[in-house]
């Protein structure tokens, strides 16, 4: 159990039978009344964000989480098989628990967050930026870079990304895995 005033960004708490991560907090001292904590909590399972106020001194059930590097091996049915880089144990993780799953390729390292007490996987997170090769896109026209126009491009994982007109097949691009946006062109992976 932790006190409400001990909540920080990244703190995981169990509330109403669900797990939440604190993504924002503010210690508020109004002119009248008691001090309280205003927080934004993100549901671990479905990603919903809710705002919640806690009175100072209120007891909350904290959850100890562990972050470990895992390597993606292969896909089996609807599950993705990962290997713990420390113990070499293999663990299946469901597709809906992996953020940025469309940009996941074999051999890629992800960070798996699990509940330390029950050893259940909460979610797996890809690096924020990944470099992937463009496997298909329409050819760009020379000198057609004055506008901010984009075109669809398919990358090696099969995901489709909007890229500038000057990007061609075979080039490597950097992608933000949170929203699937194009960041820039790279020389090699």
Rosetta blueprint (number, residue, H / E / L):
1 X L
2 X E
3 X E
4 X H
5 X H
6 X H
7 X L
8 X L
9 X L
10 X L
11 X L
12 X E
13 X E
14 X E
15 X E
16 X L
17 X L
18 X E
19 X E
20 X E
21 X E
22 X E
23 X E
24 X E
25 X E
26 X E
27 X E
28 X E
29 X L
30 X L
31 X L
32 X L
33 X L
34 X L
35 X L
36 X E
37 X E
38 X E
39 X E
40 X E
41 X E
42 X E
43 X E
44 X L
45 X L
46 X L
47 X L
48 X L
49 X E
50 X E
51 X E
52 X E
53 X E
54 X E
55 X E
56 X L
57 X L
58 X L
59 X E
60 X E
61 X E
62 X E
63 X L
64 X L
65 X E
66 X E
67 X E
68 X E
69 X E
70 X E
71 X E
72 X E
73 X E
74 X E
75 X E
76 X E
77 X L
78 X L
79 X E
80 X E
81 X E
82 X E
83 X E
84 X E
85 X L
86 X L
87 X L
88 X L
89 X L
90 X E
91 X E
92 X E
93 X E
94 X E
95 X H
96 X H
97 X H
98 X E
99 X E
100 X L
101 X H
102 X H
103 X H
104 X L
105 X L
106 X L
107 X L
108 X L
109 X E
110 X E
111 X E
112 X E
113 X E
114 X E
115 X E
116 X L
117 X L
118 X L
119 X L
120 X L
121 X E
122 X E
123 X E
124 X E
125 X E
126 X L
127 X L
128 X L
129 X E
130 X E
131 X E
132 X E
133 X E
134 X E
135 X E
136 X E
137 X E
138 X L
139 X L
140 X L
141 X L
142 X L
143 X L
144 X L
145 X L
146 X L
147 X L
148 X L
149 X L
150 X E
151 X E
152 X E
153 X E
154 X E
155 X E
156 X L
157 X L
158 X L
159 X L
160 X E
161 X E
162 X E
163 X E
164 X E
165 X L
166 X L
167 X L
168 X L
169 X L
170 X L
171 X L
172 X E
173 X E
174 X E
175 X E
176 X E
177 X L
178 X L
179 X L
180 X L
181 X E
182 X E
183 X E
184 X E
185 X E
186 X E
187 X L
188 X L
189 X L
